[in-house]
Amino acid sequence: MQYILKIDCPDQKGLVHKISGILFSHGLNMTENEEFVDKENRHFFMRSEVEGELDKEKVRKEILKILPPEANAELFVKHKKEIVIFATKEYHCLGDLLVRHHFGELNANVKAVISNHETLREFVEKLDIPFHFIPAKEKERHQHENEVLKIVKKYQPEYLVLAKYMRILTPEFTSNFPNRIINIHHSFLPAFIGAKPYAQAYARGVKMIGATAHFVNEDLDEGPIINQDVVQTNHAMDAITMARAGRDVEKIVLSNALKMVFSDRVFVIKNKTVIL
């Protein structure tokens, strides 16, 4: 059996030696290990993959005994994540994820797709994935979110992925999934907000465009950042070709962010991430 151990705590001398000693005492083989110390805040991070047979709670309690009181320690079976994807009309991010899912590259099981438009139903259902259309028109925001939440709870996902879901989620909704909602957006915020960001960027003559994948919290587009990337632009690109390049970088940034999250490499500390 393969397990993942994640620890973060105030830094102390000898932590790696103590932790690895407990794992060894239980006959476990450490197949992968990474550590990082945030020297400014004197905080220790560790991610290990181990093999063997163990009593998870017993081992975890033994590890916690040798860590500072403020420590966090998780020990769980390595597994594919259960996810639900939210989308609206744009297909590029959703399409990329569903193709990766179909060929076993996503390290996740897509339980369903939820959308406030019917546009993507045919595509999703061709891949034998449940599609739920929950219209938002003429509905108060909380009413719509309650309807969405009822569907989500049926699937009990570990994560929600916003694949260009063009609606702002309320703090009441996001509080149900702390550090479990992942969003992708263009990196023009806050410089180019509102409608037609690529047209705004073209008019301003930007020399690069990009995308940001982040966890969603109660502050709009200010959650902990997981992954970012950019592509160069030039004067020969109009708003249409710029948008096409932007869509390409968006889907790559999102898929790479999910790869990190679904392999349990991301630690969230306040409004930052550490990725091992």
C-alpha positions in Angstrom: 0.0 0.0 0.0 1.2 3.5 -0.8 0.7 6.4 1.6 1.4 10.1 1.6 2.6 12.0 4.7 2.4 15.8 4.8 3.7 17.8 7.8 4.0 21.5 8.5 5.1 22.9 11.8 7.5 25.4 13.5 11.0 24.4 12.6 13.2 22.4 15.0 16.5 20.6 14.8 16.3 16.9 14.0 12.7 16.8 12.7 13.6 14.7 9.6 15.6 12.2 11.7 12.8 11.8 14.3 10.0 11.4 11.6 12.0 9.0 9.5 12.8 7.0 12.6 9.1 6.5 13.4 8.4 5.4 9.8 11.3 2.9 10.0 10.1 1.5 13.3 6.9 0.6 11.6 8.7 -1.2 8.8 7.8 1.5 6.2 9.9 2.2 3.1 10.2 5.9 2.2 10.2 6.0 -1.6 10.1 9.8 -2.0 10.8 12.7 0.3 11.0 16.5 0.1 11.5 19.1 2.8 11.5 22.9 2.9 12.2 25.4 5.7 10.7 28.9 5.4 13.6 30.6 7.2 11.8 33.9 7.5 9.0 32.4 9.5 11.0 29.4 10.8 8.4 27.0 9.5 9.1 23.4 8.3 7.3 21.5 5.5 7.7 17.9 4.6 6.1 15.6 2.1 6.9 11.9 2.0 5.6 8.9 0.0 5.9 5.6 1.9 5.1 1.9 1.2 4.0 -0.8 3.6 1.2 -1.9 5.9 0.3 0.4 8.7 -2.2 1.7 11.2 -2.6 5.2 9.9 -4.0 6.8 13.0 -1.4 5.1 15.3 1.5 6.3 13.1 0.1 9.7 12.8 -0.3 10.1 16.6 3.3 8.9 17.2 4.5 11.5 14.7 2.5 14.3 16.3 4.0 13.4 19.7 7.5 14.4 18.5 6.3 17.6 16.7 5.6 21.1 18.2 2.0 21.6 19.5 1.1 23.7 16.5 1.9 21.0 14.0 -0.3 19.7 11.2 0.2 16.1 10.1 -1.8 14.2 7.5 -1.3 10.6 6.6 -3.5 9.0 3.9 -3.6 6.4 1.2 -2.3 7.7 -2.2 -5.4 7.9 -4.5 -7.1 9.6 -7.4 -9.2 12.6 -6.3 -12.9 12.8 -6.8 -13.8 16.1 -8.5 -16.7 18.0 -9.9 -16.0 20.6 -12.7 -17.9 23.9 -13.1 -18.1 25.5 -16.5 -20.1 28.1 -18.4 -19.7 28.3 -22.2 -16.0 28.3 -23.0 -14.8 24.8 -23.9 -11.0 25.1 -23.9 -10.2 24.4 -20.2 -13.0 21.9 -19.8 -12.1 20.1 -23.0 -8.5 19.8 -22.0 -9.4 18.3 -18.6 -11.9 15.9 -20.0 -9.5 14.6 -22.6 -6.8 14.1 -20.0 -9.4 12.4 -17.8 -10.4 10.1 -20.6 -6.8 9.0 -21.2 -5.9 8.6 -17.5 -3.7 11.7 -17.2 -5.6 13.7 -14.7 -5.1 11.7 -11.5 -8.8 12.3 -10.7 -12.2 10.9 -11.3 -14.5 13.5 -12.9 -17.9 12.8 -11.2 -19.9 15.4 -13.0 -19.9 18.8 -14.8 -22.2 21.6 -13.6 -23.0 24.6 -15.8 -25.3 27.6 -15.8 -25.7 27.1 -19.6 -26.5 24.2 -21.9 -23.7 25.0 -24.4 -21.3 22.2 -23.3 -23.9 19.4 -22.6 -23.5 17.5 -25.9 -19.7 17.5 -25.6 -19.7 16.3 -22.0 -22.3 13.6 -22.4 -20.4 12.2 -25.4 -17.7 11.3 -22.8 -20.3 9.6 -20.6 -20.0 12.2 -17.8 -23.1 13.5 -16.1 -24.0 17.1 -17.0 -26.1 19.2 -14.8 -27.7 22.4 -16.2 -28.6 24.8 -13.3 -29.8 28.1 -14.9 -29.1 31.2 -13.0 -31.3 33.6 -15.0 -33.9 35.5 -12.9 -32.7 33.7 -9.7 -31.3 35.3 -6.6 -27.6 34.3 -6.2 -28.1 32.3 -3.0 -31.0 30.4 -4.5 -28.9 29.4 -7.4 -26.0 28.4 -5.2 -28.2 26.3 -3.0 -29.4 24.4 -6.1 -25.8 23.9 -7.2 -24.8 22.8 -3.7 -27.5 20.1 -3.6 -26.0 18.6 -6.8 -22.5 18.8 -5.6 -23.3 17.1 -2.3 -24.6 14.1 -4.2 -21.1 13.4 -5.5 -19.1 14.2 -2.3 -16.1 15.5 -4.3 -12.8 16.3 -2.7 -12.3 19.3 -5.0 -14.3 21.6 -7.2 -12.6 22.9 -10.4 -13.8 26.1 -12.0 -13.0 25.7 -15.7 -13.9 29.2 -16.8 -17.0 29.2 -14.7 -18.1 32.8 -15.2 -19.9 33.4 -12.0 -18.7 34.8 -8.7 -19.2 32.4 -5.8 -20.3 33.9 -2.5 -18.3 33.4 0.7 -21.2 31.3 2.0 -20.7 28.8 -0.8 -16.9 28.8 -0.7 -16.8 28.3 3.1 -18.1 24.8 2.4 -14.9 23.9 0.6 -11.9 25.6 2.2 -8.8 25.3 -0.1 -10.8 22.8 -2.2 -12.0 25.1 -5.0 -9.5 25.7 -7.8 -10.0 28.5 -10.3 -8.3 29.7 -13.5 -8.3 33.2 -14.9 -6.4 35.4 -17.1 -3.6 37.3 -15.4 -4.8 40.8 -16.4 -6.5 41.3 -13.0 -6.5 43.9 -11.6 -5.1 45.7 -14.7 -7.8 44.6 -17.1 -11.0 43.8 -15.3 -14.5 43.4 -16.6 -15.6 42.4 -20.1 -13.3 41.7 -23.1 -9.9 41.6 -21.2 -8.0 40.6 -24.3 -9.4 43.5 -26.3 -8.3 45.8 -23.4 -4.9 44.2 -23.4 -4.5 44.6 -27.2 -5.6 48.3 -26.9 -2.9 48.8 -24.2 -0.2 47.1 -26.3 0.9 44.6 -23.7 3.9 42.5 -24.4 2.9 39.4 -22.6 -0.3 37.7 -21.5 -0.7 35.0 -18.9 -2.9 32.9 -16.6 -3.2 32.2 -12.9 -4.6 29.1 -11.1 -5.5 29.7 -7.5 -7.6 28.4 -4.6 -10.9 30.3 -4.2 -11.6 32.0 -0.9 -13.9 34.8 0.3 -11.9 37.5 -1.5 -12.5 37.7 -5.2 -9.4 36.4 -7.2 -7.2 36.8 -4.2 -6.9 33.2 -3.0 -3.5 31.4 -2.6 -1.8 31.1 -6.0 -0.9 27.6 -7.2 0.5 28.1 -10.7 1.1 30.9 -13.2 2.6 31.2 -16.7 2.9 33.8 -19.5 3.4 33.9 -23.3 4.9 36.7 -25.3 2.8 38.9 -27.6 3.8 41.4 -30.2 2.4 44.2 -32.4 1.3 41.8 -35.1 -1.3 40.0 -32.8 -4.8 41.4 -32.8 -7.3 40.8 -30.0 -8.5 37.6 -31.5 -5.1 35.9 -31.8 -4.2 37.3 -28.4 -7.3 35.6 -26.9 -6.4 32.4 -28.7 -2.9 32.4 -27.1 -4.5 33.3 -23.8 -6.8 30.3 -23.9 -3.8 28.0 -24.6 -1.9 29.2 -21.6 -5.0 29.1 -19.4 -5.6 25.4 -20.0 -1.9 24.5 -19.5 -1.7 26.5 -16.2 -4.9 24.9 -14.9 -3.8 21.3 -15.8 -0.4 21.9 -14.2 -2.0 23.3 -11.1 -4.3 20.3 -10.8 -1.4 18.0 -11.2 0.3 19.6 -8.2 -2.9 19.6 -6.1 -4.0 16.1 -7.0 -0.6 14.7 -6.2 -0.8 16.3 -2.7 2.2 18.6 -3.2 0.5 21.8 -2.2 0.6 23.3 1.3 -1.6 26.3 2.0 -0.2 28.7 4.6 -2.4 31.8 5.2 -2.7 33.2 1.7 0.4 31.6 0.2 1.3 28.1 -1.1 4.4 26.0 -0.7 4.7 23.3 -3.3 7.0 20.3 -2.8 
